[in-house]
Amino acid sequence: MKYTLGLLLVLQVITISVQVKGEDYLSTDYYHTSCPQLEEIIHKKVVAWVNKDYTIAASIIRLHFHDCAVRGCDASILLNHYGSERSSAVSKSLRGFELIDDIKAEVERKCPKTVSCADILTATARDATLQIGGPFWQVPYGRKDGRVSLAKEANLVPAGRENITSLIEFCQSRGMNLLDLVVLSGAHTIGRSTCEPVQERLYRFNGTKQADPSINKMYLNYLKRKCRWASEFVNLDARTPYTFDATYYKNLQKKMGLLSTDQLLYSDSRTKPLVTALANQPWLFFQQFAVSMIKLGNTQVLTGKYEGEIRNNCNFVNR
């Protein structure tokens, strides 16, 4: 029970700190007067798109993470030009750009030159989570869009092969902590991955011709059937891939983490207690996922009068 009590104390402290930080920079009623229809527009668009393609929800959450991981949440991942993050080889499997464009077009018709693409992407990730059974949280607004996007910086995003220390340092450099790392990794309760980052675990672990011994044997056989080619896709959660739940953490306990960065969360002494607590008490995951997503959305945001801009089109900087 000591981990449960510790988690609850951390939850309270983190919730308070996020609210204070959010009020310093952003506001939940930022568009209350200038674009009161914003949340309704985003919600209706997300519902329509998810109803057509359920997988788009996980793609939007991932797109939001990739954006915030590089230069903060400034919609730099949306810029579509030669040499941008979006053009990088590591970004080739990202999806959801068309949904953001659809929302932005509608917002521009109702509230021209008012709402940033960064705010739209952040709120869309929240509504995508909600639409597939995840928690709700209030999104603070007021982000500006960045004007810089560099392909080489897309490599800063974790690729599924890092060690836990590197992941912890990645989070800490962006204002997040160990708990945020474990909880945001839980987004892998839905969605898919290409088999490319899994190939090494299956066939040439640590330079050998052996499979990663930390993989459950039955799961290993399943992955070898699914991932004969690096270009194939495989579900991140093999047991409940279409349900937003805490099964992801139970999978780690059964040695069924798809990416090495997933499974290492259960083998590392710093993160294993958190995995255990979240697996045993799913409501903790739901509550903290909302808090950690707010923290992620507040990462290195541009808010000052002379910082960034409000893009007219999310794909290009203003002329």
C-alpha positions in Angstrom: 0.0 0.0 0.0 2.9 2.4 0.5 3.2 3.0 -3.3 -0.5 3.8 -3.5 -0.3 6.3 -0.7 2.8 7.8 -2.2 1.1 8.1 -5.6 -1.9 9.8 -4.1 0.4 12.4 -2.4 2.3 13.0 -5.6 -1.0 13.3 -7.5 -2.1 16.1 -5.2 1.1 18.0 -5.4 1.4 17.7 -9.2 -2.2 18.8 -9.7 -1.6 21.9 -7.7 1.7 22.7 -9.5 0.1 22.3 -12.9 -2.8 24.6 -12.1 -0.4 27.3 -10.8 1.9 27.0 -13.8 -1.1 27.1 -16.2 -2.5 30.3 -14.7 0.9 32.0 -15.1 1.0 31.4 -18.9 -2.3 30.1 -20.2 -6.0 30.4 -19.4 -9.0 28.0 -19.9 -11.2 31.0 -20.9 -8.6 32.6 -23.2 -11.1 32.4 -26.2 -14.2 32.9 -24.2 -15.0 36.2 -26.0 -12.9 36.0 -29.1 -13.9 32.5 -30.2 -16.6 31.0 -27.9 -17.4 28.2 -30.5 -13.9 26.8 -30.4 -14.4 23.8 -28.2 -17.7 22.9 -29.9 -16.0 23.0 -33.4 -13.1 20.8 -32.2 -15.4 18.3 -30.5 -17.7 17.9 -33.5 -14.9 17.4 -35.9 -13.1 14.9 -33.7 -16.3 12.9 -33.2 -16.9 12.8 -37.0 -13.3 11.8 -37.8 -13.1 9.1 -35.1 -16.4 7.6 -36.2 -14.9 7.2 -39.7 -11.5 6.0 -38.6 -11.1 4.9 -34.9 -7.3 4.8 -35.3 -7.0 8.5 -35.9 -7.5 9.1 -32.2 -4.2 7.5 -31.2 -2.5 9.2 -34.1 -3.6 12.6 -32.9 -2.3 11.9 -29.4 1.0 10.9 -30.8 1.1 13.9 -33.1 0.6 16.2 -30.1 3.5 14.4 -28.2 5.8 14.8 -31.2 5.0 18.5 -31.4 5.6 19.1 -27.7 8.8 17.1 -27.6 10.5 19.4 -30.0 10.7 23.2 -29.2 7.7 22.8 -27.0 4.0 22.8 -28.0 4.2 25.3 -30.8 2.7 23.4 -33.7 6.2 23.1 -35.3 5.4 19.5 -36.3 2.6 20.8 -38.6 4.8 23.0 -40.8 5.0 21.4 -44.2 8.1 22.5 -46.0 11.5 21.1 -47.1 13.6 20.4 -44.1 10.8 20.6 -41.5 10.2 18.2 -38.6 7.3 16.8 -40.6 9.6 16.0 -43.6 12.0 14.0 -41.4 12.3 10.2 -41.9 11.4 9.6 -38.3 8.1 11.5 -38.8 7.0 9.5 -41.8 4.4 7.4 -39.9 2.8 10.4 -38.2 -0.9 10.9 -39.1 -3.7 13.3 -38.3 -2.6 16.4 -40.2 -5.8 16.4 -42.3 -8.0 16.5 -39.2 -6.1 19.5 -37.8 -6.4 21.2 -41.2 -10.2 20.5 -41.2 -10.6 22.0 -37.8 -8.4 25.0 -38.5 -10.4 25.8 -41.7 -13.7 25.8 -39.8 -12.2 27.9 -36.9 -10.9 30.4 -39.5 -14.4 30.8 -40.9 -15.9 31.4 -37.5 -13.0 33.2 -35.8 -10.4 34.4 -38.4 -6.8 35.0 -37.3 -7.6 34.3 -33.6 -6.8 30.7 -32.6 -3.4 29.2 -32.9 -2.7 25.8 -34.4 -0.8 24.9 -31.2 -4.0 25.4 -29.2 -6.0 23.4 -31.8 -3.7 20.5 -31.7 -3.6 20.4 -27.9 -7.4 20.5 -27.6 -7.8 17.9 -30.4 -5.6 15.5 -28.5 -7.8 15.9 -25.4 -11.0 15.3 -27.4 -9.4 12.3 -29.2 -8.6 10.8 -25.8 -12.1 11.4 -24.6 -13.7 10.0 -27.7 -12.0 6.6 -27.2 -12.9 6.3 -23.5 -10.2 8.2 -21.9 -10.5 11.0 -19.3 -11.5 14.6 -19.8 -9.5 17.6 -18.7 -9.7 21.4 -19.2 -7.3 22.7 -21.7 -5.7 26.0 -20.9 -5.3 28.2 -24.0 -3.1 31.0 -25.3 -0.2 29.2 -27.1 1.4 30.9 -30.1 2.6 29.0 -33.2 6.3 28.7 -33.7 8.0 29.8 -36.9 10.9 27.3 -36.9 10.8 23.6 -37.7 13.9 21.6 -38.4 14.1 18.0 -39.6 17.2 17.1 -37.6 15.4 18.1 -34.3 12.7 15.5 -34.9 15.3 12.9 -33.8 14.9 14.3 -30.3 11.7 12.3 -30.0 12.2 9.0 -28.2 12.1 6.2 -30.8 11.5 3.2 -28.6 15.1 2.0 -28.1 16.3 4.4 -25.4 17.2 3.4 -21.8 15.2 4.6 -18.8 17.8 7.1 -17.7 17.6 8.8 -21.2 13.8 8.9 -21.0 13.9 10.4 -17.5 16.3 13.1 -18.6 14.2 13.7 -21.7 11.1 14.3 -19.5 13.0 16.4 -16.9 14.3 18.7 -19.5 10.7 19.4 -20.5 9.4 20.0 -17.0 8.0 16.5 -16.4 9.0 13.8 -14.0 9.2 10.1 -13.5 5.5 9.7 -12.9 4.7 11.6 -16.1 7.0 9.3 -18.0 5.3 6.2 -16.8 1.8 7.6 -17.2 2.3 9.1 -20.7 3.8 5.9 -21.8 0.4 4.4 -21.0 -0.9 6.1 -24.1 0.3 2.9 -25.7 -2.9 1.3 -24.4 -4.2 2.2 -27.9 -2.6 2.7 -31.4 -0.2 0.8 -33.5 3.5 0.8 -34.3 5.4 -0.2 -37.4 7.4 -3.4 -36.8 10.7 -1.6 -37.6 11.6 -0.6 -34.0 10.7 -4.1 -32.8 12.9 -6.0 -35.3 16.0 -5.8 -33.2 14.2 -7.2 -30.1 13.0 -10.2 -32.2 16.0 -11.2 -34.2 19.3 -9.4 -33.1 19.1 -8.3 -29.5 22.2 -6.6 -28.3 24.1 -7.6 -31.4 23.3 -11.3 -31.1 21.1 -13.5 -33.2 18.8 -14.1 -30.3 15.5 -12.5 -29.3 15.2 -10.2 -26.3 14.8 -12.6 -23.3 12.5 -10.2 -21.6 9.7 -11.0 -24.1 7.0 -13.5 -23.1 7.6 -16.6 -25.2 4.0 -16.8 -26.5 4.1 -13.1 -27.3 7.4 -13.5 -29.0 6.0 -16.1 -31.4 3.0 -13.8 -32.1 5.3 -10.9 -32.9 7.5 -13.0 -35.2 4.4 -13.9 -37.2 3.1 -10.3 -37.3 6.5 -8.6 -37.9 8.2 -10.6 -40.7 8.6 -7.2 -42.4 9.7 -4.0 -40.8 6.9 -2.1 -42.7 4.1 -4.1 -41.2 2.0 -2.8 -38.3 1.4 -4.3 -34.9 -0.9 -3.1 -32.0 0.9 -1.5 -29.0 -1.4 -3.3 -26.7 -1.9 -6.9 -27.8 -4.8 -7.6 -25.4 -7.2 -4.7 -25.6 -5.9 -2.6 -28.5 -9.1 -0.6 -29.0 -9.8 0.3 -25.4 -8.3 3.1 -23.4 -7.5 1.3 -20.2 -4.7 0.3 -17.8 -4.1 -3.1 -19.5 -0.9 -1.7 -20.9 0.6 -1.9 -17.4 -0.7 -5.4 -16.9 1.0 -6.3 -20.2 4.3 -5.1 -18.9 3.9 -7.4 -15.8 3.4 -10.3 -18.2 6.5 -9.3 -20.3 4.2 -8.2 -23.2 5.5 -4.6 -23.7 5.9 -4.1 -27.5 8.8 -1.6 -27.5 11.9 -2.0 -25.4 11.1 1.4 -23.8 7.8 -0.1 -22.7 9.1 -3.3 -21.1 12.0 -1.5 -19.4 9.5 0.5 -17.3 8.8 -2.8 -15.5 12.4 -4.0 -15.2 13.9 -0.7 -13.9 13.7 -0.3 -10.1 12.8 3.4 -10.5 9.7 2.9 -12.6 8.5 -0.6 -11.6 6.7 0.5 -8.5 4.7 3.0 -10.5 3.8 0.4 -13.1 2.6 -2.0 -10.4 0.4 0.7 -8.8 -1.2 1.7 -12.1 -1.8 -1.9 -13.1 -3.5 -2.6 -9.8 -5.6 0.6 -9.6 -6.7 1.6 -13.1 -8.5 4.8 -11.8 -5.0 6.2 -10.9 -4.0 5.9 -14.5 -7.1 7.8 -15.7 -6.7 10.6 -13.1 -3.0 11.1 -13.6 -3.2 10.8 -17.4 -5.2 14.0 -17.5 -2.8 15.8 -15.2 0.3 14.6 -17.2 -1.3 15.6 -20.5 -1.9 19.1 -19.1 1.8 19.2 -18.1 2.8 18.0 -21.6 0.6 20.6 -23.2 2.3 23.4 -21.2 5.8 22.4 -22.3 7.9 25.4 -23.4 4.9 27.2 -24.8 5.2 30.5 -26.7 2.9 33.1 -25.1 4.5 36.5 -25.1 3.5 39.4 -27.2 6.5 39.0 -29.5 6.7 35.2 -29.3 5.4 33.2 -32.3 2.3 34.0 -34.3 -1.3 32.9 -35.0 -0.9 31.0 -38.3 -3.6 31.5 -40.9 -2.8 28.0 -42.3 -1.2 25.3 -40.0 1.1 24.1 -42.8 2.9 27.4 -43.3 4.2 30.4 -41.4 2.4 33.7 -42.2 3.9 35.8 -45.0 
